[in-house]
Amino acid sequence: MLHFSCDLCGCSLDHRRYVVQLEAYPAFDPDDLEACDLDVDHLQAVAEALEQHPPTSDELDDGSTQQFRFDLCPGCYRKFLRDPLGREAMRRLKFSKN
């Protein structure tokens, strides 16, 4: 039998659990395309650029898609829906002035 626990508060989950899936990836917004842009062989230009400057492993890892999956209890799920990025929690932090 599978056992699930809330990934936020750690409580044991019964049949009432919620799954939150997140996907993060670099945004790509191409410039405006003109008709003449479609006539250019971009594949050849990319191949030439890769031959001149092969990408390093750090460059390849930098643009990868990251996927996350969390199991939440009903209470943590409601908190997540109210503040998915945790902004409210960050505002409540008080730092000393030393």
N, C-alpha and C positions, 0 to 999 in steps of 0.2 A: 504494500500500500504506500502511495506517495504521501509525503508530509510536506506541507507548505507553511512558510512563516512569512510575515509581513517584512518586506525589505526595508521599511522605514522604521517601524517601532519594534519589530522582532516578535510580535505576538503570534501564537499559533493560529493558522487559518483553517476554517472548516470549508464547507461548500460555497460560502459567500466570500469570494475573493475577487479582486479586480486586477486585470493585467494592463500595465502601461508599457507601451513600446515607443521608443524614441529613435529617431534616425537623424544623424548630423552629417552634413556633407558640405563641401565648399560650393558657394553659389557661383553660377556662371551666367552672366547677362551679356550676351553678344551685342556688339554695336549694331547700329542699323545696317541692314544688308541692302545693297544695290544690285541691280540686275547684272552688272559687270563682275560683281564678287562671285557669282555663281559660275562664271565661265573659267575661273582660275582653278588650276589643279592643286588644291590644298594638300592632298595626300603626298604629292611629290615634294612640296615645300616642307612639310613636317618631316619626311624621311631625310631630307638634306640637313635640316636643323638638328635632328637626332644624331646624325653621323658626325657633325661638327662638335656637338656638345652633348655627349651621352648623359642621361640623368643619373644622379647618385641615388643610393638607397634612401637617404634622408628625404630627397625631393619626392621620391615615389610614395613614401609613407605619409608625407605632409598632406596630400590631397585625398586620402582614402575616406570612405564612408564608414562611420561608426554607428553601430546599432546597439541599443540597450533594451533590456526587458526587466520589468519589476513586477512582483506580486504584492498587492497592497490590501490591507484590511479595509472595511467600509469607512472607518473614521479617517484613516490616512488618505484614502481615495478622495474623500470630500475636501480635505485640506489641500490636496494636490490640485483639484479642480479650481479651488478658489485662488491659488497662488502657485501656478506650475513652475515658475522660475525661482521661487523662494525670495522674492523681492521684499515682502513684508518682514520676513525673519531678519533680513540684513538691516532693515531700517530700525529694528528694535535693539540691535547691538549697541551697547554703550561702552566706549573706550575711556580709560582714565586719561587725564591731561598731563601725565608725567613724561 
